[in-house]
Amino acid sequence: MTNNKYVYKVYGLIIGADFPIPEFIEFEGRPEVIIKYGKVKSFLENPEEKGIRFEATKDEFLLTVEGIAKYYVSNGREIIIEPYDKTNLDVLRVFLHGSVFGALLHQKQYLVLHGSSIVVNGSGIVFAGDSGSGKSTLAAAFYRKRYKILTDDLCVVKLNNAGIPEVVPGFPKLKLWKDSIKLLGENINLLEPIRNNLQKYWLDIESEFSKESVPMSKMYIMHNQNNSELRIEQIPSTQKLKELINNTYRWRYIKKTQEGKSLYFEQILATDNAIDIYKITRDIKLCNPDQMLTILEKEMK
């Protein structure tokens, strides 16, 4: 700890926090992002984006979760949390890991995809798609076969010094629903619930977690469709940029505020040029994660 703060490294950033975040990797260094408790404003002046729970400008983000907390993110450098009464830390971290960190990373102009990522032959493979499409479950199946895991849900892409897009490591946990855990054959009694009254659990993947960024080479977009045979189709080059935008994490937070941010578009265009994108269509009831893994292993070769 430094200055009575917990210090971690996640998504390539050194984080200083007022409270423990056990999912993150402990680190020694000077924090470049601070997470602290404090008073949070009730609204933003002249928000450029606004939704049911959030407001956003190019440098500010406000998330209000009734009964839990208000979260304020500014300039990609600070997160202030104002909890409501009787809010426990586990519940606070649920929204911190997702929407709040997503907003922080967007403020830093990173390309943030809604996906999980693994390492295959030294390259980053991203499984993207809507919530419930099976991204984390498929990543967990690869983990069980000793593939390295880079990230879950929030997939951060940055350009290296040579201008090549790389997937940046997140933290060594996967979030899995109860049904997915049973499907994978894991003992649910040994897993920590993410929060009370939610049948979602943390799967510790530290033994196969990659701490190093790797070049991104492919993205598979998961699409579930009833009574459908498994199909893997390559997305034409003319449509790849659209798919990257459509699979950007919480795109509605930033679709206006990112206009004019050259670094963000530099990264998304470089990624478009560097990777192949495929669409996977399947009936999730007919094709389980292990079958998907076997098929994808052959396809990726």
N, C-alpha and C positions, 0 to 999 in steps of 0.2 A: 504494500500500500504506500501511496505517496500523498502527503497532505491530507491524511485521514480519508482518502478516497480509494476505492477499488479500481485497479487498472487492468484493462484487457486489450486484446487485439482481435478485431473482427472486420471482415471485408477490407483488409489492408489498412484499417484505421486504428490508432491507439485511442482508447476510450477511458476516460476517468468518470467514475460513478459514485454517488453518495450512498449507494446500497449494493449488496452483492447481486451479481447476475451469473449464477453458477453454470449456465449453459455456455458462456463465453470462455475463451482461453486466457488465463492470467498472463500478464506481460509486465515488463519493467520498461519504463520510458516516460517521456513527457506527453501527457494527453493532448490530442489535437481536437477532440470532441469531448464536451462535458455533459453528463447527465445528472440532474439535480432536482430536488424538491423545491418548490417555490410557488408563488402566486402567478396564476395564468390569466391573461385577459379573456374577456367573455366573447369578443369578436375581433375580427381584423378590419382595418379601415380599407375600403375599396378593394375587396378581394376580387381576383381575376377568375378564380374558380370557386364554386360553392356546391356542396352536396348536403345530404341529410345530416351527416355528422361532422363534416369538415369544411374549412375555408382555406384558401391558399392564394398567395402572391408568389412572385418569383423568388423571394427570399424568406418567406414566412409560411408556416403551416400550423393550423389549429385543428385539433381533433377533440371532440367532446363525446365521451361515452358515459351516458347518464348512469349514475349510481356507482361508477368505477373511478374515473379520473378525467381531467382535462390535460392534454398534451400540447406543448408549444415548441415548435422546431424553428430555429432561425439561422440563416446564413451558412448552413451546413456545418455549424460549429457547436451548437448548444441545443439541448433538449431539457425543457423544464416540465415537471410533472406536478400537478396539484390533485392529490387523491381526494375522493369523497370520504366521508366517515366509514369506518369499518371495512375498508378495502384492503385485502391482503396482497402481499407482494407477488404471489403467483399470478393473480389476475392482472395486476399492473403489467407484468412482463409479457403477457399474451399479446397485448396491443403494441407494446414497445418493440417486440421482435418483428412484427409485421408492418402495419401501416405507418407507424412512427419512423422506424428505420428506413422504410421505403422512401418516405418524404425526405429524410436527411440525405440519403444517397442521391436522390433526384436533385436536391439543392446543390450537391457537389458536381452535378452534370454528368454523372456516370450513366451508362446504359444499364438499366435494371430490368431484367426479364423475369416473368412469372414462371419460374421453373426450378427444377433440381438438376444437378450436374454431377457427372462421374468422369473418371479418367480412364481412357482406353488407348493403349499404345502411346502414352505421352500427350494425348490430345483431350481437350474438354468436350464432352458430349452433353448437350442440354436436352432435357425432357421438359417441354413447355406445354401449356394448356390451361383451361379453366380449372377452378377449384373442383375437386372430385373426379378429375379425369384420370388419376392414377399415377401422377408424377412421382410422389414420394414413395408409393408402394413399389414402383418399378425400381427406383434407386435403392430401396431396401433389399430387393431381390439381388441386385448386383453386389451390394455390400456383403450379402451372405456368401457370395462366390469370391470374396476377397478382392473385389475391385475397389479402388480408392474413390472416396466421395469428396466432392468439393463443397457443395452447398445444397440447401433445401429451401424451396419456396421463393426466396429472394436470390436471384442469380445476377451477380455484379460482373459486368464486362468493362475492362479498361484497356486502353492502348498502351503497349510497352514502348520502349525507346525507339524501336524499329517501326512503330506504327502498326504492329500486329495486335489484334484483339485477343485478350487473355481473360479467362474466367478466374475470378479472385476467390480464395477460400472464405467460407462463412464461419460456421462454428460446428463442432462435432456432435450434432444431434439431428435426428429425423423426427418429424411429427406424423404420427400414424393413427388413423381411426381404429377402433376396436375390431371391426370386421377385417381390415387389412392385416392386423396383427395375427388374427386367427388364420387367415389365408396363408400367411408366411410361416406359420407354425411356431411363432414366438410365444413364450410363456408370459401372458399378460400380467400375472401376479408379481413378476419381477420388474415391471416397468413403472415409471413414475408418471402419474396423470398430470397433464398440462394444467388443468384447473378442475376444481370440484364441479360436479354435475355436467361434465363434458366427457364423452367417451373417446377422448383423444389422449395419446400418450407419447412420451419422449422415448426414442430408441437411441441409446448411446452407440456412436459409431467411431469412437476415438481411435480404436485399433486400426481402422482403415481410413482415417481422415487425412486428406492431403493438405499440408500447410503451405504448399507452394502453388503459385499461379501457373496455369498451363494454357497454351494457345487453344482457342476454340476452333473446332473444325466442322461440327455438325449440330443441327438442332432438329429434334423430332417433336412435332406438334401432336399431342394426344387428343383424339376425338372419339368419343364413345357413341355407338349407334346400335340400337337393338336389332337383332336378327341380321347382323352384318358379318360377313367373312372378313378375316384380317386382310387389310390392304396397306401397303406402304408405297406411297407415291411421292416422287420428287416434285417440289414446288418449282415452277418455271422461274428463271432469273428475273423476269419482269415483275414478279409478284413477291419476291423475297422481302423487299423493304416494307411493304404493307404488312406482311406477317410479323416482322420484327416489331413494328409499331403496335400491331394488334395484341402482341404478347408481351408488351412492356408492362411491368408491374404498376398497377393503379394508374393507368394512362390518363384517366379522367382527372387525376390530381394535377397533371402537368401539361395537358395538351395545349393550353394557351401560354402558360408561364414559361415553357421551354422555347417558345419562338424567339429567335435571335440569339439563343445560346449556342454559339458555334461549336464548342467542345462536345456537347451532347450529340449534335448531328454529325460531327466528324467521326465520333465513335460508332454511331449507328450505320453510317455509310461505309466505314472501313469493315465493319462486321458483315454487312451485306455483301461486300466484295470478297471476303475471305472464307465464307462458310457455305456449305450446302444445307438446304432445309427440306425436310420431308414431313409428310402428313401421315399419321398412323390412324387408320379407322378400324375399330374392332367392337365386338359385343363383349363387354367386360365380364359377363356371366359365362361366356363360352371360351374365353382366352385368359387364363390366369397369369400372374406375374412370371412364373417360371417358364411357361410356354413363350411368353413375350421375350424373355431374356434369351432363350435358345435361338429364337428367330432373329433377334437383333444381333446376337453374336455373329451369326452367319452373314447377315447383311452388312455389318460394319467391317468385315474382313474384305 
